[in-house]
């Protein structure tokens, strides 16, 4: 995972109240999947 992905994932995980979604040993692909999933979850929550 790149430094930018790590920063983004940590931020999104905190925003979504799911700190367990962040792990320092993720591949770039897994980090991107988690980022996309968290962004979708946050967008869904914001739509209410």
C-alpha positions as CSV (number, residue, x, y, z in Angstrom):
1,X,0.0,0.0,0.0
2,X,1.3,3.4,-0.8
3,X,1.7,6.2,1.7
4,X,-1.2,8.1,0.2
5,X,-3.5,5.0,0.3
6,X,-2.5,4.5,4.0
7,X,-3.4,8.1,4.9
8,X,-6.7,7.9,3.0
9,X,-7.7,4.5,4.4
10,X,-6.9,5.6,7.9
11,X,-9.0,8.7,7.5
12,X,-12.0,6.9,6.0
13,X,-11.8,4.2,8.6
14,X,-12.0,6.7,11.3
15,X,-14.8,8.6,9.6
16,X,-16.8,5.4,9.2
17,X,-16.1,4.4,12.8
18,X,-14.4,1.2,11.5
19,X,-10.8,1.5,12.6
20,X,-10.3,-2.2,12.1
21,X,-10.4,-1.6,8.4
22,X,-7.0,-0.1,8.5
23,X,-4.0,-2.4,8.6
24,X,-0.4,-1.4,7.8
25,X,0.4,-4.6,5.8
26,X,-2.2,-4.4,3.1
27,X,-1.4,-4.7,-0.6
28,X,-2.2,-1.8,-2.8
29,X,-5.1,-3.7,-4.3
30,X,-6.6,-4.6,-1.0
31,X,-6.2,-1.1,0.3
32,X,-8.0,0.3,-2.8
33,X,-10.9,-2.2,-2.3
34,X,-11.2,-1.1,1.3
35,X,-11.1,2.6,0.4
36,X,-13.8,2.1,-2.2
37,X,-16.0,0.2,0.2
38,X,-15.6,2.8,2.9
39,X,-16.3,5.6,0.5
40,X,-19.5,3.9,-0.6
41,X,-20.6,3.2,3.0
42,X,-20.0,6.9,3.9
43,X,-21.9,8.1,0.9
44,X,-24.8,5.9,1.8
45,X,-24.8,7.1,5.4
46,X,-24.7,10.7,4.1
47,X,-27.7,10.2,1.9
48,X,-30.1,9.8,4.9
